[in-house]
Amino acid sequence: MSTSSVANNLVVSIHYTLKNADGETLDSSRGGEAMEYLHGASNIVPGLESGLAGKSVGDKVAVVVEPTDGYGVRQGPEPQKVPLTSFPDGGKQLQEGMQIVAQGPDDSMFPLWVVGVGDDHAVLDHNHPLADVTLHFDVEVTAIRAASEEEIEHGHPHGPGGHHH
């Protein structure tokens, strides 16, 4: 079932290329499958989501997203060195660019990004790697469909054949 334009509670398929202000490609779905997201469920950065509202299948749009509507502005402490012995398996699985989840003193969970791995330590940052970066998206809307009740309840689209977490 297809609908005419991007709006809340619709599953939207897009092809995108993401570049920084210098024109360097940071990510792209081109050459692969289109990315699906549930519009209005914060599945993508707010600035891109608002830039796609009201668009139709076949629309191609360039959306510039400032850090405050993207991955935020850098804040808090600088990246920290953490001994590899602090990680399960001695940190053997850690790779630069990887996101991990840490547990705070109050048992809350929060994301950290691995920004470096040394012989005996990892360098972790609580800022997303694209914090402070103005994002330049070139997007094509390839499909729009109604979301199922389950997709709306879960806050994200499900793949063909149902729910796959």
N, C-alpha and C positions, 0 to 999 in steps of 0.2 A: 504494500500500500504506500503510495507516494503522496506527499503533501507539497504545497506550493512554495513555502518559504520557511527559513530557519526561525524557530521559536522554541520556547521552553517545552520540555518533555517530549522532544522529538530527537530521534537518533540521526545524526548528521555524519556523512562520510566526506572526508576531504583529502585531497593531496596537497602537501605543503612543502615549501622550502623555507628554512629559517636561516637568516644571515645576520651578522652583526653590522655595526655602522661602517666597518671597513669593507663590507661586501664579502667577507669570508663565510662560506657555508658552514653552519653549525650542525644542521640536521635536515633530513629530507625524507619524505615518503615516496618520492619519485623512483620509479623502477621497482617498486614493491606494491604491496596492498595499500589501499586507501586506509586512513585512520578513521575509526568511528568514535564518536563521543556523544554523550547525552547532554543536549543543550540545556543550560540552566542548572546543572548539577556540579559546577566547578570542576569538571574533568580536565579542562584546559585553562591556561592563564586568563584572568578576567578581561584583559585588553583585547585578546584575540576573540574571545567569546562575544564581547559586545560588538566587535568589528564584523562579525559574521551574522548577527541578528538581522533578519529580514532578507537575507540573500536567498537566491534560488539555485536549483541544480543548473550547472553550466556556468554560473557566475565565477569570474576570476577577480580576485581582489588583493590589493597590497595593503597590509595593516602594519602600522608602526606602533609598537607597544613600549611605552616608557617603563622604567624599572618598577615604579610604584604600582603599575597594572600588570606587571610580569612576574619576575621572581624576587622582587623586593630590592631594597637597598641594603648594602652591607651594614651590619650592626654587631655590637657585642665584641667579645674578645677575638684576638687574632687566632689563626689556626694553632692547634695544640699538638705537641708530640705525645704519643701514647705508646708505652712499651708493647711489643708484639705479644709478650707473655700475658697481657691483659685480655687477649682474645681467645675464643675457643680455637683449638688446633694451632695455637701459637701464631695466628694471623696468616697462615699459609694461603688462605683463600682471598686475602685482601689485594685489590688492584686499584690503581689510581683511577678516579672517576666513579668508583662504585659508591652507591648509597647504602648505608647501614642504619640500623635503628638501635638507639641506646636507651637505657632506663635511668631516669633521674632518681634523686634521693627520695622523692615522694611517690615513686613507682610509676610516674608518668613516662610515656614513651615519646621519643623525639628523634627526627632524622639528623644524621651527620653524613658528610661527604668525605671520602678518602681523597686527599689532595697530594699525597705522596706516601711512598713506602720505602723505608730504609732497611738496613741489615737487621736492626733490632727494634725499630719503632715504625709506627704509622703516623702520618700527620692528618689530623681530622679538623674539619671546619663545619660549623653549624649553619653557615650561609650556603645557599644553593650556588653552584658554580656560575650560574648566569645572573646572580645578584649584581646590581649596578649596570647591567648591560641593556641597552636599548635594542629591542628585538625587531627585526624586519622580516615579516612573513609575506610570502607570495602563496596564495591559497586558491584552489579551485574546489568548489562544492560539487561533489560527484553523485551524491544521493541524499535523500531525506525521507525518513519513514516515521510512522508513529511508533513510540516506545510501548513495550508491553507493560502491564501493571507491575510485573516482577522487576523489570528493568528500572522503572521509576522508583519502586520501593528500595531497590539495591543502590540506586544512584549512578548506574553505569550501564552501557549496552552489554548484551550477552552475545556471544558468537553463535554461528549456525549450530543448531542442535541444542541450544539452551545455555545454561549457566556454567561457565568455566572459570573458576578462580584458581 
